[in-house]
Amino acid sequence: MTEELFREDSYLRECTARITAVDAAGVQLDRTVFYPLGGGQAGDAGELLLGDGRVLRIADTRKGPEPGTIVHLPAPDQDALLADLRPGMEVTARIDWARRERHMRFHTATHLLCALVPHPVDGCSITAGYARLDFHMTEPLDKDELSAGIARLVREAHPVSHSWITDEELDANPHLVRSMSVQPPRGTGRVRVLNIEGVDLQPCGGTHVRNTSEVGAVIVTKVEKKSARTRRVVLGFAEPAEG
């Protein structure tokens, strides 16, 4: 099992950890700040700093082969350094913060979008360059109105927090689940719930900002009719992100 430090604090940029497994696929740690691909959100990139000063660059993060494990995927041309790693070695895991912050801003913005479009979601993608949601609906959507709605919720500076509920509590409140394509992870006996005060409440394991004001200038760049019952909304930054 990998202790998922990012679940409780999305702002953690690094942590010390010990290697629990290593092979050609990547490195597993006993604890990590790296978010693995899942729930529509891209995995983190960054680096593992070894005690002797060498650095293993991490290009992506995925869920491991065993439940509860996370694999840090090395960037290309890292085979020689990877071969020197052994279980038990201590490293410092450090994420690419610029990339993570974009994920956090976009992921929180998708929750604001859910509050503006009260329909089930049947597709989601959150990257450092854009985010998109596919809504199960037939009505048309107005790009400018949605952008204005997001901007209003950003200005209102709603606090963002999370809590945990049991599987049984989730079963008793099925209306909390908005996604048709990605179901809340089960198996541990509890489910993480994201709360944007006065705006949105739904299960979510992703990383988010602490206040909607931190979302910044995120706008709707495109609205598409993907099928008779699907409307796709694409989000982007109003100005290109640095980095």
Residue pairs with C-beta under 8 A, 6 or more apart in sequence:
1 68
1 69
2 20
2 28
2 29
2 30
2 31
2 32
2 64
2 68
2 69
2 70
3 30
3 31
3 32
4 31
4 32
4 70
5 12
5 15
5 31
5 32
5 33
6 12
6 32
6 33
6 34
6 35
6 207
7 192
7 205
10 100
10 104
10 207
10 208
10 209
11 210
12 33
13 33
13 94
13 95
13 97
13 100
14 33
14 92
14 93
14 94
14 95
15 31
15 32
15 33
15 92
15 93
16 90
16 91
16 92
16 93
17 29
17 30
17 31
17 32
17 90
17 91
17 92
17 93
18 29
18 30
18 87
18 88
18 89
18 90
18 91
19 27
19 28
19 29
19 85
19 86
19 87
19 88
19 89
19 90
19 91
20 28
20 29
20 30
20 87
21 27
21 28
21 69
21 87
22 28
22 82
22 85
22 86
22 87
24 79
24 82
25 71
25 73
26 62
26 71
26 72
26 73
26 74
27 48
27 56
27 58
27 71
27 72
27 74
27 82
27 85
28 64
28 69
28 70
28 71
28 72
29 70
29 72
29 91
29 93
32 61
32 70
32 72
32 93
33 44
33 93
33 94
33 95
34 43
34 44
34 46
34 58
34 61
34 70
34 72
34 93
34 95
35 41
35 43
35 44
35 61
35 100
35 103
35 206
35 207
36 43
36 44
36 61
36 62
36 63
36 70
36 71
37 43
37 60
37 61
37 62
37 63
38 63
38 205
39 124
39 182
39 204
39 205
39 206
40 124
40 125
40 126
40 182
40 206
41 103
41 107
41 126
41 206
41 207
42 60
42 103
42 126
42 127
42 128
43 60
43 61
43 62
43 73
44 58
44 60
44 61
44 95
44 96
44 99
44 100
44 103
45 58
45 59
45 60
45 61
45 95
45 96
45 99
46 58
46 93
46 94
46 95
46 96
47 55
47 56
47 57
47 58
47 94
48 55
48 56
48 58
48 72
48 91
48 92
48 93
48 94
49 55
49 91
49 92
49 94
50 56
50 85
50 89
50 91
51 89
51 90
51 91
54 81
56 74
56 78
56 81
56 82
56 85
56 91
57 74
57 75
57 78
58 72
58 73
58 74
58 75
59 73
59 74
59 75
59 76
60 73
61 70
61 71
61 72
61 73
62 70
62 71
62 73
63 69
63 70
63 71
64 70
64 71
65 71
67 187
68 188
72 93
74 81
74 82
98 128
98 241
98 242
98 243
99 128
99 243
100 207
102 127
102 128
102 129
102 237
102 241
103 126
103 127
103 128
103 206
103 207
104 207
104 208
104 209
104 214
105 209
105 214
105 215
105 216
105 218
106 126
106 127
106 128
106 130
106 131
106 218
106 235
107 126
107 131
107 204
107 206
107 207
107 208
108 160
108 196
108 208
108 209
108 212
108 214
108 215
109 131
109 150
109 215
109 218
109 235
110 124
110 126
110 131
110 133
110 235
111 194
111 196
111 199
111 200
111 202
111 204
111 208
112 149
112 150
112 153
112 154
112 196
112 199
112 200
112 212
112 215
113 133
113 146
113 150
113 220
113 233
113 235
114 121
114 133
114 178
114 200
114 202
115 153
115 196
115 199
115 200
116 146
116 149
116 150
116 153
117 133
117 135
117 137
117 141
117 146
117 233
119 135
119 136
119 137
120 135
120 136
120 178
120 179
120 180
121 133
121 134
121 135
121 136
121 178
121 179
121 180
121 181
122 134
122 135
122 136
122 179
122 180
122 181
122 230
123 132
123 133
123 134
123 181
123 230
123 232
124 131
124 132
124 133
124 134
124 179
124 181
124 182
125 131
125 132
126 206
128 241
129 236
129 241
130 221
130 234
130 235
130 236
131 234
131 235
132 232
132 233
132 234
132 235
133 232
133 233
134 181
134 226
134 230
134 231
134 232
134 233
135 141
135 230
135 231
135 232
135 233
136 180
136 229
136 230
137 229
137 230
137 231
138 228
138 229
139 231
140 231
141 223
141 231
141 233
142 223
143 220
143 221
143 222
143 223
144 220
146 220
146 223
146 233
147 219
147 220
150 215
150 218
150 219
150 220
150 235
151 217
151 219
153 199
153 212
154 212
154 213
154 215
154 216
154 218
155 213
156 212
157 211
157 212
157 213
158 196
158 197
158 198
158 199
158 211
158 212
159 196
159 197
159 210
159 211
160 194
160 195
160 196
160 197
160 208
160 209
160 210
160 211
160 212
161 194
161 195
161 197
161 210
162 192
162 193
162 194
162 195
162 204
162 208
163 192
163 193
163 195
164 190
164 191
164 192
164 193
165 173
165 190
165 191
165 193
166 189
166 190
166 191
167 186
167 189
167 190
167 191
169 191
170 176
170 177
170 184
170 191
170 203
176 193
176 201
176 202
176 203
177 183
177 184
177 202
177 203
178 202
179 202
184 191
184 192
184 203
184 204
184 205
185 191
185 205
191 203
192 203
192 204
192 205
193 201
193 202
193 203
193 204
194 200
194 201
194 202
194 203
194 204
194 206
194 208
195 201
196 212
199 212
209 215
216 237
217 237
217 238
217 239
218 235
218 236
218 237
218 238
219 235
219 236
219 237
219 238
220 233
220 234
220 235
221 234
221 235
221 236
222 232
222 233
222 234
223 231
223 232
223 233
223 234
224 231
224 232
224 234
225 231
225 232
226 232
